[in-house]
Amino acid sequence: MSSPAPPKSPELSDKSKKYDRQIRLWGDHGQAFLEAATICLVNVTAVGCEAAKGLILPGIGGFTVADGSTVKEEDLGNNYLGKSKALACKQLLQELNTDVNGDYVDESVDYILANRPNFFDSFDLVIASNLNEQSLLQLANRLWESNVPLVYCRSLGMLGSIRLQLKEHCIVEAHPDNRQFDLRLEQPFHALREHLEATEVTSKMPWLVVLYKFIKIWQKEQEDGRLAPSNYKEKTNLREAIRAEMKKDEENYEEAMKAVNTSFGAGLVPSSLKAIFEDDACEQLHKKSDIFWIMAKALKHFVVEENKGYLPLPGVLPDMTASTDSYITLQHIYRQQALHDADQVYHKCQHYLKQLSLPADSIDERTVRLLCREAAGMFVLRGTRIADEYEKNCRLLPLVEENELQGTLTVYNFALRAYERFLSECGSIPGECAVEQDIGRLKSITSKMLNDLGLHATISDDVLHEICRYGGAELHAVSAFIGGCAAQEVIKIITKQYKPIDNTFIYNAISTESVTLKL
Amino acid sequence: MSVASPPNPSLALQSKRWNGLRHVLEREGLFCKDDFTPSPDNLEFLQTKCKVLIIGAGGLGCELLKDLALMGFGDLHVIDMDIIELSNLNRQFLFRRTDIGASKAECAARFINNRVPTCKVTPHFCKIQDFDESFYQKFHIIVCGLDSIVARRWINGMLLSMLRYEEDNSIDVASIIPMIDGGTEGFKGNARVILPGFTACIECTLDLFPPQVNYPLCTIANTPRLPEHCVEYVKLIQWDKESPFGAPLDGDDPQHIAWIYERAQERANQFNISGITYRLVQGVIKHIIPAVASTNAVIAAACAMEVFKLATSCYDSMANYFNFNDLDGIYSYTYEAEKSDSCLACSNAPQLLTIEDPNTTTLEDVIKELCELPRFQLKSPALTTVMADGKQRTLYLASVKSIEEATRKNLTQSLGELGLQDGQQLTITDVTSPTAITIQLKYQANEIEMS
């Protein structure tokens, strides 16, 4: 047999092949965001390099390393002894992926903040580690003012943490782990109702057709006009009603019974979306509004004014045992309705753009379709300033109950902060040389810190002893863990997909536990 | 190429690069394990004596090699039978474009050996099944970064088979080689510590692996609805029928994938199905699992930390199963997976297989059960037994063509026809285990008369 003609098919590009395994997660559009982003890495540490590695491998647009020190023997990579740490680090990171633009600045963060603070404004995000308290607060405040997200990583001995500081973050694609299909069976849209009414229930029909028949009967029996069973008993009864009419081995009846649990109740506005609709940013659009808010307002208009409180139809059907024709027909009806709904929202978006005198191509149809499909999962995260944590404030108080910090991992957050205050106040690393002496100093720093914060609690001596025992040690396995987590949080922020932490993650490698605190 | 000077242990131990590690290993700590003795010997043990085997030099393996080398380990071995592909480069960071086509194990070892002068990595470009007990015995700890469940089960079985017992039937603790196992899929992952014979093993928790997606053949052939159904049709039916390249399907051959893409597109058009893309076709054909650098880094780091804890006794090992997921924030959960009393691999319980009626149950039914029952999940079991007359008899064996042909007729015979008795033991070998397993047939009591 002669070999076939050369393929007409679109084989993937080289880049697309290289990034294939991750594009399957965040899509080509997520990858495009990543490749357009530039980050700054403040201070060369193992945890910082690991975070940067986790962004350079998947192909971030560019990175700049900022560090004012030179390579010493205790740093790995002896070939670089005496050279600028920023340069050495940039070269090693660059090796990981030649598609990425690497750069470096051999200046300390303090120097940059004092002499050219607008240096940071051009980055999409800054990753920092190993700062003393003073430098951390100065950097964090500057970035808050410039609206540049900051990911601050700590890795000390067996402990690690990540603090994410950003003002506002809008997510359309949250990728929920268990997505509920939105089928509108209890309240079918016109085209679906017509189709279902005209369809005879046979064994070749998808379960959706079966379930419609039974939910209609159920609805008629309700005196209070409810549309779908809401409790366990009602659902069981509905299932039994289906079972009673099932002839032997009808897969679609079986599937309809299974679907009773998950098929109803979708399509309404969840609380997180309601909060978006009521947000000032949604109510009051202006020329500088993010397109997210323009689309959110158009979505709200559609839901409230045009669709009786229901979300636009996502138009996604699960697979159902059925003949090809019956399934594809049904799928077509859902998809057409989804296109129709998204079209309405798109036109409203265009209307708002015109009102604001913004270019019509600021929002395209594809983006609106995606937003409509994902509407139920839309989410806005509003962050807090790191500096707030260093002042008396009510957010910290719930962490303390009966003079105890709640949960062991909360303790480590404050212990790591005390470590940083020690660096600022003493100019040395606790436990680097003299453990016993430093424990005393760390103890007094800690109690003063908690007192200043209005927290009437203490941190046990055992914990402070453990901090001093490390003597500033950065263990690679902890840094790789925290760096990996931090990289993923950065990817979430840049691709605007998946929900990032809100806002502090703490990891204890001794007990292999982690927790997220909102500080 | 710069070659690292030969490791000089005493010099290496004094290197300032270990300052941090030495604080942790040479100072008293209140959270340390009870039997931990702070001493310079701990680092010396890691650098000169402790031998760790890493299975897999892929996404997890690359990270593990780097993590362990930088945590002070000086003698690492790595096994991997694969070669480097372009799609590995988004996370397998020890490889470069110019390495495509080379052995993963050899390339990874060379990289670490060049970069970390205090660590010597020995590569093995082969399958884990190429080695026997005498090889695995050399290691203090074994870490797995595998994507294959069969390989995990095999090494698990190997480590269990290497346990020795004292006179009172208790396990000789010196014969235990701890196994740390990591796994990732997209933004999810897990890490676990297995002390063979003592804590839950891979087979104890076989049901934790996600089931493989299989589409019913009748759907694929008669009522396709999804693009995946069309791809499976071309793969399972059209490929063999048309034999376009006169060769078996190779998921790594772009021409093969392109051919399937085009045929699947034709079939999809015929049924009005949309959504066939090149990426989807490739994903279905190669069973591709999404993977990203960050999850691999996290899970490998968790594994490396457990290796470090076990090797130095500095902290208690985690007990024993760590789950990680960063789809929504970052979530982790550590719990103690329990040893199963009826585990196929690590319990001494006889494995009973209940047969309802030996006169209607065929050998093929038994094999199907062994493949499908959650506690067995075998792949291609070969069955032998000792008959009442004391003769060894091979009931079925698929891997050798002549024996398969000679025993194929047994498949359709009932157990009764084959002369197998209630309580008879079958010896089973399978790719999932390096050693044979024994199951005992248990016929349902005859009182229950079927009407």
Contacts between the chains, C-beta under 8 A, distances in Angstrom:
chain1	res1	chain2	res2	distance
A	1	B	243	7.2
A	1	B	244	7.4
A	1	B	246	6.2
A	3	B	244	7.8
A	3	B	245	6.6
A	3	B	255	7.9
A	4	B	244	5.7
A	4	B	245	8.0
A	4	B	255	7.9
A	4	B	259	6.2
A	7	B	254	7.8
A	7	B	255	6.7
A	7	B	258	3.2
A	7	B	259	6.9
A	7	B	261	7.4
A	7	B	262	6.6
A	8	B	262	6.6
A	9	B	258	4.6
A	9	B	261	4.4
A	9	B	262	5.6
A	9	B	265	7.7
A	9	B	278	6.1
A	10	B	278	5.7
A	11	B	254	5.6
A	11	B	257	7.9
A	11	B	258	6.3
A	11	B	278	6.5
A	12	B	278	5.9
A	12	B	279	6.8
A	12	B	282	8.0
A	14	B	86	7.3
A	17	B	86	5.1
A	17	B	87	5.7
A	18	B	86	5.4
A	18	B	87	6.5
A	18	B	89	5.4
A	18	B	90	6.0
A	19	B	90	5.2
A	20	B	87	4.8
A	20	B	90	7.8
A	20	B	279	7.0
A	20	B	282	7.7
A	20	B	288	7.6
A	21	B	87	5.9
A	21	B	90	6.0
A	21	B	91	7.2
A	21	B	288	7.0
A	21	B	289	7.8
A	21	B	290	5.5
A	21	B	291	4.3
A	21	B	292	7.0
A	22	B	90	5.6
A	22	B	91	8.0
A	22	B	290	6.9
A	22	B	291	7.2
A	22	B	292	4.7
A	22	B	293	7.9
A	23	B	279	7.4
A	24	B	279	7.0
A	24	B	283	6.8
A	24	B	288	7.0
A	24	B	290	4.1
A	25	B	186	5.5
A	25	B	187	7.1
A	25	B	290	4.8
A	25	B	292	6.3
A	46	B	70	7.7
A	50	B	297	6.4
A	53	B	93	6.5
A	53	B	293	7.1
A	53	B	297	7.5
A	54	B	293	4.9
A	54	B	294	4.4
A	54	B	297	5.8
A	57	B	89	7.7
A	57	B	90	5.6
A	57	B	91	5.7
A	57	B	93	5.7
A	57	B	293	4.3
A	58	B	90	5.5
A	58	B	91	7.8
A	58	B	292	6.5
A	58	B	293	5.8
A	59	B	90	7.3
A	72	B	16	7.4
A	73	B	15	7.2
A	73	B	16	4.3
A	73	B	17	6.9
A	74	B	16	4.1
A	74	B	17	5.6
A	74	B	19	5.3
A	74	B	20	7.8
A	75	B	17	7.5
A	76	B	17	5.9
A	76	B	70	6.9
A	76	B	116	7.5
A	77	B	115	7.5
A	78	B	117	7.6
A	79	B	2	7.3
A	95	B	96	7.7
A	96	B	93	5.6
A	97	B	89	7.7
A	98	B	97	7.8
A	157	B	23	7.9
A	157	B	24	6.3
A	158	B	24	7.8
A	158	B	31	7.9
A	158	B	315	7.0
A	162	B	330	7.9
A	174	B	328	7.2
A	175	B	327	5.9
A	176	B	327	7.8
A	176	B	328	7.3
A	177	B	325	7.7
A	177	B	327	5.7
A	177	B	328	7.1
A	319	B	225	5.9
A	319	B	226	5.6
A	320	B	225	7.6
A	321	B	219	7.2
A	321	B	223	7.9
A	322	B	223	6.8
A	322	B	225	6.9
A	323	B	223	5.3
A	324	B	223	5.0
A	324	B	224	5.9
A	324	B	225	5.9
A	324	B	271	5.0
A	324	B	272	7.8
A	324	B	273	7.6
A	327	B	223	7.8
A	327	B	225	4.4
A	328	B	225	6.9
A	328	B	271	6.9
A	328	B	272	4.9
A	328	B	273	6.6
A	331	B	225	7.9
A	431	B	23	7.1
A	435	B	27	6.7
A	462	B	30	4.5
A	462	B	31	7.1
A	465	B	29	7.6
A	465	B	30	5.6
A	466	B	29	6.1
A	466	B	30	6.3
A	466	B	31	5.7
A	469	B	23	6.6
A	469	B	24	7.4
A	469	B	27	4.9
A	469	B	28	7.4
A	469	B	29	5.1
A	470	B	20	7.6
A	470	B	23	5.8
A	470	B	24	6.6
A	471	B	19	7.9
A	471	B	20	7.3
A	471	B	23	4.1
A	471	B	27	7.7
A	472	B	20	7.0
A	472	B	23	7.8
A	473	B	19	7.4
A	473	B	20	3.1
A	473	B	21	6.7
A	473	B	23	4.7
A	473	B	24	5.6
A	474	B	20	5.6
A	475	B	20	6.7
A	475	B	21	7.0
A	475	B	24	6.7
A	475	B	71	6.9
A	475	B	305	8.0
A	476	B	66	7.9
A	476	B	67	5.8
A	476	B	70	3.9
A	476	B	71	5.4
A	476	B	304	7.7
A	477	B	67	5.3
A	477	B	71	5.6
A	477	B	301	4.8
A	477	B	302	7.8
A	477	B	304	4.4
A	477	B	305	4.2
A	477	B	308	6.2
A	478	B	301	7.3
A	478	B	305	7.2
A	479	B	301	7.9
A	480	B	63	6.8
A	480	B	66	7.8
A	480	B	67	5.5
A	480	B	297	5.3
A	480	B	298	7.6
A	480	B	300	7.0
A	480	B	301	3.7
A	480	B	304	7.3
A	481	B	297	7.5
A	481	B	298	5.4
A	481	B	301	3.8
A	481	B	302	6.2
A	481	B	305	7.4
A	483	B	297	6.5
A	484	B	293	7.6
A	484	B	294	4.5
A	484	B	295	7.1
A	484	B	296	7.6
A	484	B	297	3.2
A	484	B	298	3.9
A	484	B	301	6.5
A	485	B	294	7.1
A	485	B	298	5.9
A	485	B	326	6.6
A	485	B	330	5.5
A	487	B	293	7.0
A	487	B	294	4.4
A	487	B	297	7.3
A	488	B	187	7.1
A	488	B	292	7.6
A	488	B	294	4.0
A	488	B	295	7.2
A	488	B	298	7.9
A	488	B	326	5.1
A	488	B	330	7.7
A	489	B	326	7.8
A	489	B	330	7.6
A	491	B	292	7.8
A	491	B	294	7.0
A	498	B	187	7.3
A	498	B	326	7.7
A	498	B	327	5.7
A	498	B	328	7.1
A	499	B	327	7.7
A	499	B	328	4.7
A	499	B	329	5.9
A	500	B	329	7.0
A	501	B	329	4.6
A	501	B	330	5.5
A	502	B	329	6.8
A	505	B	329	7.8
A	505	B	330	5.1
A	507	B	332	7.9
A	509	B	305	5.2
A	509	B	315	7.9
A	510	B	31	5.3
A	510	B	315	5.1
A	510	B	316	7.9
A	511	B	318	7.4
A	511	B	334	7.6
A	512	B	302	6.9
A	512	B	305	7.8
A	512	B	318	3.9
A	512	B	322	5.4
A	512	B	332	7.8
A	512	B	334	4.8
A	513	B	332	7.2
A	513	B	334	6.3
A	514	B	330	6.7
A	514	B	331	7.9
A	514	B	332	4.4
A	516	B	329	5.4
A	516	B	330	6.3
A	516	B	331	7.9
